[in-house]
Amino acid sequence: MRIIWFRLRKALGGRGGDTGMSTSEYAMGTIAACAFAAVLYKVVTSDVVLAALQSTIGKALDAPF
């Protein structure tokens, strides 16, 4: 299989393959990162998560030494 790949690569001009992202791939990556950040922001600022964080911090501050 490796020999076939080598011959195909050589026949196509010796290109080793793409080593980076194109502009459209950067755009899609940026959109995906923004969407993930928006979802994460909504989860972290939800009432349930805020109550859990306040409870955890309250328990940590009231811990006996």
N, C-alpha and C positions, 0 to 999 in steps of 0.2 A: 504494500500500500504506500509506503514511504517513497519508493522509487517512482510510482505513478505520480504522486504529488510533486516530486522534484521535477519530473519531465514536464508536467503541466505548467508549473511555475516558470520553467526555463522557456517553454514555448510561448508563454504570454509576455515575455519581455523581462523576466527576472524579477518582477515585483515581488517583494516579500509579504505584502499584505498591507492593509491600512493600519497605521499606528496611532491614529488620533480620531477625534470626533469632528464631524462636519458642523456647519452652522446650524442646520436643522436639528442635529442631535443635541447640541448645546441648548437650543431653544426648548426642546422637549424635556431635557433634564432640568432646566430652570423652572418650567411649568410644573413638573412633577414635584420638585423641591418646595415650591410655593404652596402647592396643594397640600402636601404633607405638613408643612408648617401651619397652615390654616386649621387643619384638622387637629393637630397637636395643641394649638392655642385654645381651640374650643373645648377640648377635653380637659386641659389643665385649669381653665377658668370656669368650669362647670361647678354647680353648687355642691355636688357630691364630692368632688376632688378637693375643693376648698375646705369643706367641712372635715374631711379626713386629714388634710394637712394641718389644720388648726388643732384638731384633736391630738395628733402626733406631737406637735410642737408644745402644746399645753402639758401633755404627759411628761415630756422631756424636761420642761422647766419646773414641774412640780415634783420631780424625782428626789427622794431623800439621799443625802450624802453620808 
